[in-house]
Amino acid sequence: MQETFHVTDVLAIVAVVSSIAFLIYFAVKTLLTSNLFQKGVNLYQQQDYQGAEAAFRQVMAQNSTNDMVRLLLGDVLREQGNIAEAKACYEDAISHSPKNPQGYLRLANVLMQQEQRQAAIDNLQQAKELLQKQRQPEKAEKITQLLAKMNAKLK
């Protein structure tokens, strides 16, 4: 008894093999990106800011949608005194993930360093509102207290 392959059988085999190849590719890519990210975090914790910056930039090149990397790259740049580029990283993180309060908090910190108090207050207010929506009342309350102190100094 001889079996014959039909075009549909060949197409099905090609589809399965292609799917498996893509899964393997993305698994390897994810693993490499994850290792680079962890390397960047470790270097940051060791205060090797240049090394951390290089690692985070590599992660960004491989996965430009990772907003946590944008925030950490901004932190590294801020630690190196590159406030303008750090600010751009935080603004980029906010534009990609406007519901993440961490971007607003970090941007507010940079704005305070640049003595842009009103812009910092606006970003703190935005972060507070997001934290309230995300049911994080303790963090929102800390920002409320900080805003009260900042507003008292403005008067």
Short mmCIF file of the C-alpha atoms (twelve columns), coordinates in Angstrom:
data_MODEL
# 
_entry.id   MODEL 
# 
loop_
_atom_site.group_PDB 
_atom_site.id 
_atom_site.type_symbol 
_atom_site.label_atom_id 
_atom_site.label_alt_id 
_atom_site.label_comp_id 
_atom_site.label_asym_id 
_atom_site.label_seq_id 
_atom_site.Cartn_x 
_atom_site.Cartn_y 
_atom_site.Cartn_z 
_atom_site.pdbx_PDB_model_num 
ATOM 1   C CA . MET A 1   0.000  0.000  0.000  1 
ATOM 2   C CA . GLN A 2   1.500  3.253  -1.070 1 
ATOM 3   C CA . GLU A 3   0.641  6.571  0.567  1 
ATOM 4   C CA . THR A 4   0.642  9.743  -1.400 1 
ATOM 5   C CA . PHE A 5   1.191  13.180 -0.042 1 
ATOM 6   C CA . HIS A 6   -1.225 15.807 -1.105 1 
ATOM 7   C CA . VAL A 7   -0.430 19.468 -1.369 1 
ATOM 8   C CA . THR A 8   -2.473 20.104 1.772  1 
ATOM 9   C CA . ASP A 9   -0.364 17.612 3.731  1 
ATOM 10  C CA . VAL A 10  2.844  19.316 2.656  1 
ATOM 11  C CA . LEU A 11  1.428  22.727 3.521  1 
ATOM 12  C CA . ALA A 12  0.383  21.487 6.947  1 
ATOM 13  C CA . ILE A 13  3.875  20.105 7.611  1 
ATOM 14  C CA . VAL A 14  5.479  23.359 6.465  1 
ATOM 15  C CA . ALA A 15  3.132  25.353 8.710  1 
ATOM 16  C CA . VAL A 16  3.964  23.225 11.769 1 
ATOM 17  C CA . VAL A 17  7.718  23.318 11.148 1 
ATOM 18  C CA . SER A 18  7.607  27.090 10.563 1 
ATOM 19  C CA . SER A 19  5.639  27.621 13.772 1 
ATOM 20  C CA . ILE A 20  8.114  25.570 15.780 1 
ATOM 21  C CA . ALA A 21  11.042 27.483 14.260 1 
ATOM 22  C CA . PHE A 22  9.438  30.824 15.152 1 
ATOM 23  C CA . LEU A 23  8.760  29.660 18.715 1 
ATOM 24  C CA . ILE A 24  12.378 28.581 19.136 1 
ATOM 25  C CA . TYR A 25  13.634 31.872 17.682 1 
ATOM 26  C CA . PHE A 26  11.477 33.976 20.019 1 
ATOM 27  C CA . ALA A 27  12.329 31.819 23.030 1 
ATOM 28  C CA . VAL A 28  16.049 32.284 22.402 1 
ATOM 29  C CA . LYS A 29  15.618 36.002 21.748 1 
ATOM 30  C CA . THR A 30  13.594 36.394 24.965 1 
ATOM 31  C CA . LEU A 31  16.214 34.507 26.965 1 
ATOM 32  C CA . LEU A 32  19.048 36.636 25.591 1 
ATOM 33  C CA . THR A 33  17.118 39.846 26.232 1 
ATOM 34  C CA . SER A 34  16.253 38.717 29.745 1 
ATOM 35  C CA . ASN A 35  19.915 37.941 30.485 1 
ATOM 36  C CA . LEU A 36  20.994 41.364 29.170 1 
ATOM 37  C CA . PHE A 37  18.305 43.070 31.237 1 
ATOM 38  C CA . GLN A 38  19.441 41.258 34.393 1 
ATOM 39  C CA . LYS A 39  23.050 42.156 33.611 1 
ATOM 40  C CA . GLY A 40  22.032 45.821 33.351 1 
ATOM 41  C CA . VAL A 41  20.178 45.671 36.662 1 
ATOM 42  C CA . ASN A 42  23.167 44.036 38.372 1 
ATOM 43  C CA . LEU A 43  25.567 46.637 36.965 1 
ATOM 44  C CA . TYR A 44  23.214 49.425 38.065 1 
ATOM 45  C CA . GLN A 45  23.111 47.998 41.590 1 
ATOM 46  C CA . GLN A 46  26.920 47.884 41.568 1 
ATOM 47  C CA . GLN A 47  26.912 51.542 40.470 1 
ATOM 48  C CA . ASP A 48  28.619 50.656 37.191 1 
ATOM 49  C CA . TYR A 49  26.451 53.134 35.345 1 
ATOM 50  C CA . GLN A 50  28.342 53.028 32.056 1 
ATOM 51  C CA . GLY A 51  28.107 49.244 31.927 1 
ATOM 52  C CA . ALA A 52  24.437 49.359 32.876 1 
ATOM 53  C CA . GLU A 53  23.779 51.961 30.207 1 
ATOM 54  C CA . ALA A 54  25.411 49.758 27.557 1 
ATOM 55  C CA . ALA A 55  23.369 46.728 28.656 1 
ATOM 56  C CA . PHE A 56  20.091 48.652 28.723 1 
ATOM 57  C CA . ARG A 57  20.775 50.148 25.302 1 
ATOM 58  C CA . GLN A 58  21.339 46.635 23.948 1 
ATOM 59  C CA . VAL A 59  18.031 45.510 25.447 1 
ATOM 60  C CA . MET A 60  16.313 48.523 23.861 1 
ATOM 61  C CA . ALA A 61  17.828 47.621 20.491 1 
ATOM 62  C CA . GLN A 62  16.407 44.105 20.779 1 
ATOM 63  C CA . ASN A 63  13.079 44.989 22.387 1 
ATOM 64  C CA . SER A 64  12.068 48.607 21.951 1 
ATOM 65  C CA . THR A 65  8.694  48.062 23.655 1 
ATOM 66  C CA . ASN A 66  10.075 47.405 27.146 1 
ATOM 67  C CA . ASP A 67  9.102  50.453 29.196 1 
ATOM 68  C CA . MET A 68  10.917 49.273 32.318 1 
ATOM 69  C CA . VAL A 69  14.171 49.430 30.368 1 
ATOM 70  C CA . ARG A 70  13.361 53.011 29.329 1 
ATOM 71  C CA . LEU A 71  12.889 53.952 32.982 1 
ATOM 72  C CA . LEU A 72  16.073 52.209 34.108 1 
ATOM 73  C CA . LEU A 73  18.062 53.721 31.250 1 
ATOM 74  C CA . GLY A 74  16.756 57.115 32.362 1 
ATOM 75  C CA . ASP A 75  17.868 56.354 35.933 1 
ATOM 76  C CA . VAL A 76  21.357 55.389 34.729 1 
ATOM 77  C CA . LEU A 77  21.633 58.529 32.624 1 
ATOM 78  C CA . ARG A 78  20.450 60.682 35.546 1 
ATOM 79  C CA . GLU A 79  23.084 59.085 37.791 1 
ATOM 80  C CA . GLN A 80  25.716 60.011 35.202 1 
ATOM 81  C CA . GLY A 81  24.507 63.606 35.175 1 
ATOM 82  C CA . ASN A 82  22.931 63.381 31.731 1 
ATOM 83  C CA . ILE A 83  19.680 64.987 32.852 1 
ATOM 84  C CA . ALA A 84  18.427 65.986 29.390 1 
ATOM 85  C CA . GLU A 85  18.684 62.456 28.003 1 
ATOM 86  C CA . ALA A 86  17.235 60.979 31.201 1 
ATOM 87  C CA . LYS A 87  14.283 63.343 30.854 1 
ATOM 88  C CA . ALA A 88  13.798 62.194 27.259 1 
ATOM 89  C CA . CYS A 89  13.791 58.537 28.390 1 
ATOM 90  C CA . TYR A 90  11.110 59.248 30.994 1 
ATOM 91  C CA . GLU A 91  9.011  61.207 28.508 1 
ATOM 92  C CA . ASP A 92  9.374  58.344 26.034 1 
ATOM 93  C CA . ALA A 93  8.280  55.841 28.686 1 
ATOM 94  C CA . ILE A 94  5.241  58.000 29.467 1 
ATOM 95  C CA . SER A 95  4.281  58.252 25.805 1 
ATOM 96  C CA . HIS A 96  4.522  54.457 25.410 1 
ATOM 97  C CA . SER A 97  2.853  53.636 28.725 1 
ATOM 98  C CA . PRO A 98  0.793  56.615 29.940 1 
ATOM 99  C CA . LYS A 99  -0.824 54.604 32.754 1 
ATOM 100 C CA . ASN A 100 2.497  53.785 34.451 1 
ATOM 101 C CA . PRO A 101 2.975  56.217 37.358 1 
ATOM 102 C CA . GLN A 102 6.710  55.488 37.567 1 
ATOM 103 C CA . GLY A 103 7.427  57.526 34.449 1 
ATOM 104 C CA . TYR A 104 5.655  60.556 35.905 1 
ATOM 105 C CA . LEU A 105 7.424  60.181 39.259 1 
ATOM 106 C CA . ARG A 106 10.854 59.948 37.687 1 
ATOM 107 C CA . LEU A 107 10.133 62.825 35.319 1 
ATOM 108 C CA . ALA A 108 8.981  64.944 38.272 1 
ATOM 109 C CA . ASN A 109 12.298 64.245 39.999 1 
ATOM 110 C CA . VAL A 110 14.254 65.434 36.961 1 
ATOM 111 C CA . LEU A 111 12.038 68.487 36.599 1 
ATOM 112 C CA . MET A 112 12.746 69.391 40.228 1 
ATOM 113 C CA . GLN A 113 16.477 69.139 39.497 1 
ATOM 114 C CA . GLN A 114 15.915 71.547 36.620 1 
ATOM 115 C CA . GLU A 115 13.925 73.826 38.957 1 
ATOM 116 C CA . GLN A 116 10.763 73.430 36.901 1 
ATOM 117 C CA . ARG A 117 8.530  73.170 39.954 1 
ATOM 118 C CA . GLN A 118 5.153  73.609 38.288 1 
ATOM 119 C CA . ALA A 119 5.877  70.942 35.671 1 
ATOM 120 C CA . ALA A 120 7.111  68.649 38.469 1 
ATOM 121 C CA . ILE A 121 3.908  69.274 40.432 1 
ATOM 122 C CA . ASP A 122 1.814  68.485 37.359 1 
ATOM 123 C CA . ASN A 123 3.629  65.166 36.894 1 
ATOM 124 C CA . LEU A 124 3.304  64.295 40.571 1 
ATOM 125 C CA . GLN A 125 -0.417 65.024 40.354 1 
ATOM 126 C CA . GLN A 126 -0.713 62.720 37.346 1 
ATOM 127 C CA . ALA A 127 1.193  59.964 39.173 1 
ATOM 128 C CA . LYS A 128 -1.055 60.375 42.221 1 
ATOM 129 C CA . GLU A 129 -4.202 60.045 40.120 1 
ATOM 130 C CA . LEU A 130 -2.872 56.919 38.446 1 
ATOM 131 C CA . LEU A 131 -1.915 55.365 41.768 1 
ATOM 132 C CA . GLN A 132 -5.397 56.071 43.106 1 
ATOM 133 C CA . LYS A 133 -6.964 54.427 40.044 1 
ATOM 134 C CA . GLN A 134 -4.637 51.458 40.477 1 
ATOM 135 C CA . ARG A 135 -5.714 51.120 44.114 1 
ATOM 136 C CA . GLN A 136 -2.390 52.007 45.670 1 
ATOM 137 C CA . PRO A 137 -3.632 54.475 48.308 1 
ATOM 138 C CA . GLU A 138 -0.467 54.413 50.455 1 
ATOM 139 C CA . LYS A 139 1.721  55.559 47.580 1 
ATOM 140 C CA . ALA A 140 -0.874 58.103 46.474 1 
ATOM 141 C CA . GLU A 141 -0.991 59.490 50.025 1 
ATOM 142 C CA . LYS A 142 2.793  59.947 50.091 1 
ATOM 143 C CA . ILE A 143 2.558  61.965 46.888 1 
ATOM 144 C CA . THR A 144 -0.314 63.994 48.357 1 
ATOM 145 C CA . GLN A 145 1.916  64.877 51.327 1 
ATOM 146 C CA . LEU A 146 4.800  65.780 49.021 1 
ATOM 147 C CA . LEU A 147 2.506  67.961 46.899 1 
ATOM 148 C CA . ALA A 148 1.265  69.753 50.021 1 
ATOM 149 C CA . LYS A 149 4.855  70.540 51.056 1 
ATOM 150 C CA . MET A 150 5.738  71.737 47.561 1 
ATOM 151 C CA . ASN A 151 2.662  73.927 47.327 1 
ATOM 152 C CA . ALA A 152 3.405  75.425 50.760 1 
ATOM 153 C CA . LYS A 153 6.893  76.393 49.551 1 
ATOM 154 C CA . LEU A 154 5.464  78.034 46.437 1 
ATOM 155 C CA . LYS A 155 3.291  80.377 48.509 1 
# 
